């Protein structure tokens, strides 16, 4: 039985903890098997462990992916311990540190400890630790300076990234809960959510509904009252049942006569109403201004910290606010005054204990602006500046050079391309090395703009380099540039890992000899042995796929060269200003004329026959198609197996008597040699292969205008920008193109996310939607950019504050380049501690 239960946990891990491993969700599944397993166990400690696990899984569907991962790992470990008979020994070894958790597997909705401790242990209170008189409570001081923080709790807090008092005070709420009032007993209507003051009327009991264990506790709903009011003598009371699912300890948690505040949904299928409890708290325990659960107040809700309940956390924060010396103001007084910002200490208090929604908004404005100012100051300090003692890669251009370049193009540049080329030309002629981000929708023509910059460099007698992440893309860019620059008497060079022997030596000699050249390559461009003599322009395509050190290594090949980075898909404006605060930003917001929007359909994998029919139809019309199956394992042998099987299936499905010559199906995958892969790709470009099966996104990074169909298997494994980029591969001509997204998932959230691609072809809207759904913390590039850990989710949503902070940071650094003024001391310290400032490079 234990072995069979491990299967769904392993599947959930493989699917990225998206709650799709079991129909109906993993939480109810764990509830069913834990209940069955509990009845088979004789050991009380083992049953307690199962009940604790069951309680943790009740909110699995609402948990974050990281929280789900931890829960699955705990469940997996528990099953393994049960199968090996190690659980009893383990529980004994942990009895000191987990005694309170064994007695109360979870707090009352993690907001308070249980009202009773019915496990037979002594309930004599432990002597509280008095604060050390010698230990001041300071912003940078340790948490152990606070009452109630011993080694065990300090360790739990450290696991959540909280080691100092300042980190505790900046552990901001994720959201706020607003319950304006308690409901009256006569307001218990079927299906409605209520918040009630109740009195426990007797002992609870556990029972089963099918395989689901539930706990019923008899209670009486009381009319709302203030703490000082006397309890009414039976008038207006209403008997009811409090019910919890999958939390059997609730049945023995409460003593008769204790008062609780509960929130839940009402069910009235019998004479006695049932309230299915979602949240619960002992009444009047935190303060006398609210009965509990934040009724009548704006109540902060924090990310859960293992071993620390929210009530405990709020009390620690309150203590820290009372005892901590005022932190040094990070925002210079003149800025705080001009922006009309709330003082820092008051902003912290209104964030954790708001007097009103308006006060909380003003506090958030102050704290968001402060974090943004630190970030933008760090990024501004990284911007290149003119220095008389350092050579600068100045690359002049004129109208005649521009006219010659545009006349050599096989098309007329769009207005957006014209505008961005003007911006690039101004950058290259400036006395300081430029940093510019160019991003736009798929097919907006970023390569034409990059080629203009590199053309300017060569015509001024200097060198330029274009770096891309894969050899396939390098070869594609090499061919494109060779076609663009042939009329301009420029022959680009190619340098990748596959260029070896005499060919490689020839390229390296041309680079080191000082010839004005354009070099296209991969990581090979910044390896030892590659010596540029006069590198003036560096262009990096698909920039998010390079580490910061890799980009810096290429830039170091020249003397402060001009840098252009290009993104394959649009970047939301606020994210661009955050990730690239030290860059000037250009947006290509116009597509070449004549492009037809791609028709996109989302289908279940069971309906793959529709995709095959459309594929056959397109090929008969003389078109070509891509079929993408994602890498599902780090094991390349499995990748090859999946690709080979897909290739075999398609060949069989497409082999019909109607096609006399048959349909040629090609295959590329990660285990191919570069030469073999290039041979297949060349056959596809030449039309000798009609359908190309690929295992990864990068393998389809090729420009074939005749390809008009993209089929993506397991689309749920890709992000929205990745899918939009894939779809863009078949939008290279005026012919109607199609994209079929096949998915195995029936998760409503996954299907809703993928449906965005059916609704719009606007890459900017897709990027904003992706940011909204995934959040800034999961967007590609945040971690490797070394951004500070900004806790407030409103950061990237607050565009006005972001623009203000960017403007203020630039003015501040312009007036005080080293932040040496006394009023900038605290800001300088905060900036120096951000990961942005610790990265030793200038990109």
Secondary structure, DSSP 8 states (H G I E B T S, - for coil): -HHHHHHHHHHHHHTTS-S-SSTT-HHHHHHHHHHHHHHH---HHHHHHHHHHHHHHTTGGGS-HHHHHHHHHHHHHHHHHHHHT-HHHHHHHTHHHHHHHHH-SS-GGGSS--S--TTSS-----------TT----TTSBGGGSTT--HHHHHHHHHTT--BHHHHHT---SEEEEB-----GGG--TT-EEEEEEEE-S--EEEEETTEEEEEEEEEEE----TTS---SSTT-EEEEEEEES-GGGGGT--TT-EEEEEEEEE-SSSSEEEEEEEEEETT-S-SS-SSTTBTSEEEE---BTTB-HHHHHHHHHHHHHHS-----SS-HHHHHHTT---HHHHHHHHHS-SSHHHHHHHHHHHHHHHHHHHHHHHHHHS----TTS--------HHHHHHHHHHSSS---HHHHHHHHHHHHHHHSSS--EEEEEESTTS-HHHHHHHHHHHHHHTT-EEEEE-SSHHHHHHHHHHHHHHHGGGT---EEE-TT--HHHHHHHHHHHHTT---EEEESGGGGSTT---SSEEEEEESSGGGS-HHHHHHHHTTSSS-EEEEEESS---HHHHHHHTTTSEEEEE----TT----EEEEEEGGGHHHHHHHHHHHHHTT-EEEEEE----S-HHHHHHHHHHHHHHHHHHH--TT-TT---EEEE-TTS-HHHHHHHHHHHHTTS-SEEEESSSGGG----TTEEEEEEESGGGS-HHHHHHHHHTT-SSSS--EEEEEE----HHHHHHHHHHHH---HHHHHHHHHHHH-GGGSTTTTTTT------TTTTT-HHHHHHHHHHHHHHHHH-TT--SGGGHHHHHHHHTSHHHHS----
